[in-house]
Amino acid sequence: MGLIGEVLMLPFAPVRGSAWAIRQVLHEAERIYYDPATVRAELARLEEQLEAGEITEEEFDRREDELLDRLETTMRSGDTTGNGT
């Protein structure tokens, strides 16, 4: 794109910048959501809640299945390099 194209697109620069920032935030949120260390920590917390009587067995099973699905998705994609943050 030449100089004229850049000048014509200048009014859209804030939109392009905002879209980039949104993509970065989304990427980081997905990385944390699917991080195996995060999922394992949530599983441990879930088990503690069950043992403390804070949740029912049915609730535990439902939430455990969701967490295991997240973990399986991560393992299938091969992205197991998360650092747990």
C-alpha positions, 0 to 999 in steps of 0.5 A, a space after each residue: 500500500 502506498 502513501 495515498 493508501 496509508 493516508 486514506 486508512 489513517 482514520 481507521 488506525 485506532 480500530 486496527 490498534 484496538 483489534 490487535 489489543 483484543 486479539 492479544 488479550 484473547 490469546 493470553 486468556 486462552 493460553 491460561 484457560 487451557 494451561 495444563 497446570 491451571 487445569 490441574 490446580 482447578 481439579 485439586 481445588 474441586 476435589 477439596 470442595 467435594 471433601 469439604 462438603 461444599 459441592 455435591 457429587 453430581 456437581 463435582 462430576 459435571 465440573 470434573 468432566 469439563 476440566 478433563 475435556 479442557 485438559 484433553 483439548 490441550 493434550 490433543 493440540 500438543 500445546 503443553 508448554 504452559 507455565 501454570 500462570 
